[in-house]
Amino acid sequence: MPLYIAVVQLENAVENDYQKLHEALQSRSFKTATYAEQKKEESMHSLIATKTGNMPGVIDAVKNAASETGKIFSFTVMRNKR
């Protein structure tokens, strides 16, 4: 099965929100790693996750997991070219 990489960003989120996202993605069989990059006056956080399956299923799982945080979110899902 293909491997997909998802990058999820939450708007106006704190660490606890990303912890919720991390747990929600893991409960949907994603493998996750956190990435934080400090900007001049704000921090930008993303959560990077991987999962095998099909594109529509992965997109639905990401949307449902991100919705559990109660935050506005954006995400990108890419197929890993092996």
Secondary structure, DSSP 8 states (H G I E B T S, - for coil): --EEEEEEEETT--HHHHHHHHHHHHTTT-EEEEEEEE-SSSEEEEEEEEEES-HHHHHHHHHHHHHTTTS-EEEEEEE---
